Amino acid sequence: MTALPTWGTVSTVKAPLTAILDFAAWHLELGAHRLYLYLDDPTPQTEAILSAHPKIRVWQTDAAWWEKRGGRPDKHQVRQCRNARHANNRKPEVDWIAHIDVDEFLLPGFPVAEQLAGQSADTLCARVRPVEALAPGPGTAPQGTAFKAFHLDQSRRQQASEACFPTFGAHLSGGFLSHVAGKLFFRSGLKGLDIKIHNVTLDGVQNPGQVELTGCELGHFHAADWDHFIAAYRFRLQRGSYRAELKPQVRRGDALNLHDLFDLIERSGGEDALRAFYAEVCTATPALCDRLEEHGLLRRRVMNLPGLRHKHFPVVNPR
């Protein structure tokens, strides 16, 4: 019997220890053979706890780390890509690597290794499309998480967006605040592979032999609750996914980009207006869940992250 391929993840992380352990425990439970974690805000405690696990490789990307590499890039997106290339250029310990963030959780319909085993030899990367987590609300069961998905077809996507999110859907691709491009698994050890956030390039060819990994989705906790959303909001407006220079998500002339949309919302009513936006777009109300279900775009998962964290890191009591 042919052995199944091994897989792992690479991530640049800047998050509380509990969030990092949740991410690690989830993917270890799914069968990840290696987790490559680059600490963007390194602490000795976090490094020690993670390094103690035999399937986790950890690097503190401190001043000394970046000094050896020509200086620390100002943009976190550049740091992410350079760290991912570092992981790929090491001696391969896995057959496939997924470049994902600490708030992104693979949600496979059947084992990841089996899905990767089914790919042809000329498939060098496989795309995993996102589903965006909704904040807990009266539309979710205890310990359950509801996610919104989107249609790949642009026309169907926009029709569903405006039906499910009647106030703001005209400016949101699929009702999403974050990316719909998804992230990639790529075959490890490919020399000269240029790894970006959503794509890879090899010998001038972008995403060579790409397939859609349709049996797996990427649960993105981009705005998991109001506190999480508002804490990241100003940074995202200035330097992240809501910054002014990004194009509108929706491909039509009157659509606003997220930066301008949020500016309009705030000018119309300040934080109360932002809360109203969050309630419509990001919260699992029964009405929204029903609309998503009608369009085939509702996903539900019971993840039990505290239980998995205790299983894989039983002696750790993060604060």
C-alpha positions as CSV (number, residue, x, y, z in Angstrom):
1,M,0.0,0.0,0.0
2,T,1.4,3.4,-1.0
3,A,2.0,5.7,1.9
4,L,-0.1,8.9,2.0
5,P,1.8,12.2,1.5
6,T,2.7,14.2,4.6
7,W,1.7,17.8,5.0
8,G,2.2,20.8,7.2
9,T,1.6,24.5,7.6
10,V,3.8,27.6,7.7
11,S,2.7,30.7,9.5
12,T,4.0,34.0,10.8
13,V,2.2,34.5,14.0
14,K,1.5,37.5,16.3
15,A,-1.2,36.4,18.7
16,P,-1.8,35.5,22.3
17,L,-0.5,32.1,23.3
18,T,-3.9,30.6,23.6
19,A,-4.8,31.5,20.0
20,I,-1.5,30.0,18.8
21,L,-2.1,26.8,20.7
22,D,-5.7,26.6,19.3
23,F,-4.3,26.9,15.8
24,A,-1.6,24.3,16.5
25,A,-3.9,21.8,18.2
26,W,-6.5,21.9,15.5
27,H,-4.0,21.2,12.7
28,L,-2.2,18.5,14.7
29,E,-5.6,16.8,15.2
30,L,-6.2,16.9,11.5
31,G,-2.9,15.1,10.9
32,A,-0.4,17.8,10.2
33,H,3.1,16.2,10.3
34,R,4.9,19.6,10.9
35,L,3.9,23.1,11.9
36,Y,6.4,25.8,11.0
37,L,5.8,28.8,13.2
38,Y,7.6,32.1,12.9
39,L,7.0,34.3,15.9
40,D,6.6,37.9,14.8
41,D,6.5,39.1,18.4
42,P,8.8,36.5,20.0
43,T,8.7,35.6,23.7
44,P,10.8,32.9,25.4
45,Q,7.7,31.3,27.0
46,T,5.9,30.9,23.8
47,E,8.9,29.5,22.0
48,A,9.6,27.1,24.8
49,I,6.0,25.7,24.9
50,L,5.7,25.3,21.2
51,S,9.2,23.9,20.7
52,A,8.5,21.2,23.2
53,H,6.1,19.5,20.8
54,P,7.9,17.1,18.4
55,K,5.9,18.1,15.4
56,I,6.4,21.9,15.7
57,R,9.3,23.9,14.5
58,V,9.6,27.4,15.9
59,W,11.7,30.5,15.0
60,Q,11.9,33.7,17.0
61,T,12.1,36.4,14.3
62,D,13.8,38.9,16.6
63,A,16.3,41.7,15.7
64,A,19.2,39.2,15.4
65,W,17.1,37.0,13.0
66,W,16.4,40.0,10.6
67,E,19.8,41.5,10.9
68,K,21.2,38.3,9.3
69,R,18.6,38.8,6.5
70,G,19.2,42.4,5.5
71,G,16.9,44.0,8.0
72,R,13.3,43.6,9.2
73,P,10.7,44.4,6.4
74,D,8.3,47.1,7.6
75,K,5.2,45.4,6.1
76,H,4.0,42.3,7.8
77,Q,2.9,40.8,4.5
78,V,6.6,40.8,3.3
79,R,7.7,39.2,6.5
80,Q,5.1,36.5,6.1
81,C,6.4,35.7,2.6
82,R,10.0,35.7,3.5
83,N,9.4,33.4,6.4
84,A,7.4,31.0,4.2
85,R,10.3,30.9,1.7
86,H,12.7,30.1,4.6
87,A,10.5,27.1,5.6
88,N,10.4,25.8,2.0
89,N,14.1,26.1,1.5
90,R,14.9,23.9,4.4
91,K,15.4,20.2,4.0
92,P,11.8,19.0,3.4
93,E,10.1,17.2,6.3
94,V,6.7,17.1,4.6
95,D,5.5,16.6,1.0
96,W,3.1,19.6,1.0
97,I,2.9,22.9,2.9
98,A,0.0,25.2,3.4
99,H,0.8,28.9,3.9
100,I,-1.9,30.1,6.2
101,D,-2.4,32.5,9.1
102,V,-3.0,31.8,12.8
103,D,-6.7,32.8,12.4
104,E,-7.2,30.4,9.5
105,F,-8.3,26.8,10.2
106,L,-8.4,24.1,7.5
107,L,-11.9,22.5,7.4
108,P,-11.5,19.3,5.4
109,G,-14.5,17.1,4.4
110,F,-12.2,14.1,4.5
111,P,-8.5,13.6,5.5
112,V,-6.2,16.2,4.1
113,A,-3.6,13.6,3.2
114,E,-6.1,11.6,1.2
115,Q,-7.0,14.7,-0.8
116,L,-3.4,15.5,-1.5
117,A,-2.7,11.9,-2.5
118,G,-5.3,12.3,-5.2
119,Q,-3.4,15.0,-7.1
120,S,-1.4,14.3,-10.2
121,A,2.4,14.7,-10.3
122,D,2.1,17.9,-12.3
123,T,-0.1,19.5,-9.7
124,L,2.3,21.7,-7.8
125,C,-0.2,23.7,-5.8
126,A,-3.8,23.3,-4.6
127,R,-6.1,26.2,-3.6
128,V,-8.3,26.1,-0.5
129,R,-11.1,28.6,-0.6
130,P,-12.2,30.5,2.5
131,V,-15.3,30.5,4.6
132,E,-15.6,33.4,7.0
133,A,-16.6,32.8,10.6
134,L,-19.6,34.5,12.0
135,A,-19.7,35.8,15.6
136,P,-21.7,33.7,17.9
137,G,-25.4,34.7,18.0
138,P,-28.8,33.3,18.4
139,G,-28.4,31.5,15.1
140,T,-25.6,29.2,16.5
141,A,-25.8,26.2,18.8
142,P,-23.7,26.0,22.0
143,Q,-20.0,25.4,21.0
144,G,-21.0,25.7,17.4
145,T,-19.5,28.0,14.8
146,A,-21.3,29.2,11.7
147,F,-19.4,30.2,8.6
148,K,-20.5,32.1,5.5
149,A,-19.3,30.7,2.1
150,F,-19.5,32.2,-1.4
151,H,-20.1,31.2,-4.9
152,L,-17.1,31.1,-7.3
153,D,-19.2,32.4,-10.1
154,Q,-19.1,36.2,-9.9
155,S,-22.7,36.8,-10.9
156,R,-24.1,34.2,-8.5
157,R,-21.8,35.5,-5.8
158,Q,-23.0,39.1,-6.1
159,Q,-26.7,38.1,-6.3
160,A,-26.3,36.1,-3.1
161,S,-24.3,38.8,-1.4
162,E,-27.0,41.4,-2.0
163,A,-29.8,39.0,-0.9
164,C,-28.0,37.9,2.3
165,F,-26.6,41.3,3.3
166,P,-29.2,43.8,2.0
167,T,-27.7,47.0,3.4
168,F,-24.0,46.4,2.6
169,G,-23.8,43.5,0.2
170,A,-23.4,45.6,-2.9
171,H,-19.9,46.6,-1.8
172,L,-18.8,43.2,-0.4
173,S,-17.7,40.2,-2.5
174,G,-19.8,37.4,-1.2
175,G,-20.4,39.4,2.0
176,F,-16.8,38.8,3.0
177,L,-14.6,41.4,4.8
178,S,-11.4,39.5,4.0
179,H,-10.0,37.6,1.0
180,V,-11.9,35.3,-1.2
181,A,-8.8,34.2,-3.1
182,G,-8.0,31.5,-0.5
183,K,-4.6,30.1,0.3
184,L,-2.4,27.5,-1.2
185,F,-0.9,24.1,-0.5
186,F,2.3,23.8,-2.5
187,R,4.7,20.9,-2.9
188,S,7.7,21.4,-0.6
189,G,11.3,21.7,-1.7
190,L,10.7,23.3,-5.1
191,K,13.8,25.4,-5.6
192,G,13.3,29.0,-6.7
193,L,9.6,28.9,-5.5
194,D,8.5,32.5,-4.8
195,I,5.8,32.4,-2.2
196,K,3.3,35.2,-1.7
197,I,0.2,35.5,0.5
198,H,-2.3,34.0,-2.0
199,N,-0.1,32.7,-4.9
200,V,3.2,31.1,-5.7
201,T,5.5,31.5,-8.8
202,L,8.0,29.1,-10.2
203,D,10.2,29.9,-13.2
204,G,7.9,32.8,-14.2
205,V,4.7,30.7,-14.0
206,Q,2.2,31.7,-11.4
207,N,0.5,28.8,-9.5
208,P,1.9,26.0,-11.8
209,G,-0.5,23.1,-12.2
210,Q,-3.0,24.6,-9.8
211,V,-6.2,22.8,-8.8
212,E,-9.0,23.7,-6.5
213,L,-9.0,21.5,-3.3
214,T,-12.7,21.2,-3.3
215,G,-12.8,18.8,-0.4
216,C,-11.4,21.4,2.0
217,E,-12.3,24.9,3.1
218,L,-10.4,27.4,5.1
219,G,-12.3,28.7,8.1
220,H,-11.2,32.3,8.6
221,F,-11.8,34.0,11.9
222,H,-11.3,37.4,10.5
223,A,-13.8,39.1,12.8
224,A,-14.7,36.4,15.2
225,D,-16.4,38.7,17.7
226,W,-16.9,42.5,18.1
227,D,-13.9,42.9,20.4
228,H,-11.6,41.1,17.9
229,F,-12.9,43.2,15.0
230,I,-12.6,46.6,16.7
231,A,-9.2,45.8,18.1
232,A,-7.8,45.2,14.6
233,Y,-9.9,47.8,12.9
234,R,-7.6,50.8,12.9
235,F,-4.5,48.7,11.9
236,R,-6.4,47.2,9.0
237,L,-7.5,50.6,7.8
238,Q,-4.0,51.9,7.8
239,R,-1.8,48.9,7.0
240,G,-3.9,45.8,6.5
241,S,-6.8,44.5,4.5
242,Y,-8.9,47.7,4.7
243,R,-6.2,50.1,3.5
244,A,-7.1,53.0,1.2
245,E,-5.1,51.9,-1.9
246,L,-6.8,48.5,-2.3
247,K,-9.4,48.1,-5.1
248,P,-13.1,47.6,-4.4
249,Q,-14.0,44.0,-3.8
250,V,-17.0,44.2,-6.2
251,R,-16.3,44.7,-9.9
252,R,-18.7,47.5,-10.8
253,G,-18.3,51.2,-11.0
254,D,-20.3,52.4,-8.0
255,A,-18.8,49.9,-5.5
256,L,-16.7,51.3,-2.7
257,N,-13.5,49.7,-1.4
258,L,-13.6,48.7,2.3
259,H,-11.6,51.7,3.4
260,D,-14.1,54.1,1.8
261,L,-17.1,52.0,2.9
262,F,-16.0,52.1,6.6
263,D,-15.2,55.8,6.3
264,L,-18.8,56.4,5.1
265,I,-20.2,54.2,7.9
266,E,-18.3,56.0,10.6
267,R,-19.2,59.4,9.3
268,S,-22.8,58.5,9.2
269,G,-23.0,57.3,12.9
270,G,-19.6,56.6,14.5
271,E,-19.2,53.4,16.5
272,D,-22.9,52.7,16.7
273,A,-23.0,52.6,12.9
274,L,-20.0,50.3,12.8
275,R,-21.8,48.0,15.3
276,A,-24.9,48.0,13.1
277,F,-22.7,46.9,10.1
278,Y,-21.1,44.2,12.3
279,A,-24.5,42.9,13.4
280,E,-25.7,42.5,9.8
281,V,-22.5,41.2,8.1
282,C,-20.6,39.3,10.8
283,T,-23.1,37.9,13.4
284,A,-24.9,34.6,13.3
285,T,-28.4,35.8,13.6
286,P,-31.2,33.4,12.7
287,A,-32.3,35.6,9.8
288,L,-28.8,35.7,8.3
289,C,-28.3,32.0,8.8
290,D,-31.6,31.3,7.1
291,R,-30.6,33.5,4.1
292,L,-27.2,31.8,3.8
293,E,-28.8,28.4,4.0
294,E,-31.3,29.3,1.2
295,H,-28.3,30.1,-1.0
296,G,-26.3,27.1,0.0
297,L,-23.7,29.2,1.7
298,L,-24.0,28.3,5.4
299,R,-21.5,26.0,7.0
300,R,-21.6,24.8,10.6
301,R,-18.8,23.2,12.7
302,V,-18.3,22.2,16.3
303,M,-14.6,22.8,16.8
304,N,-14.1,22.4,20.6
305,L,-10.8,24.2,20.5
306,P,-10.3,24.3,24.3
307,G,-10.7,20.5,24.3
308,L,-8.2,20.0,21.5
309,R,-5.8,22.4,23.1
310,H,-5.9,20.4,26.3
311,K,-5.4,17.2,24.4
312,H,-2.3,18.3,22.5
313,F,-0.8,20.6,25.1
314,P,-2.0,19.0,28.4
315,V,0.5,20.6,30.7
316,V,0.1,24.1,29.4
317,N,-2.0,26.7,31.2
318,P,-1.8,29.8,29.0
319,R,-2.7,33.1,30.5
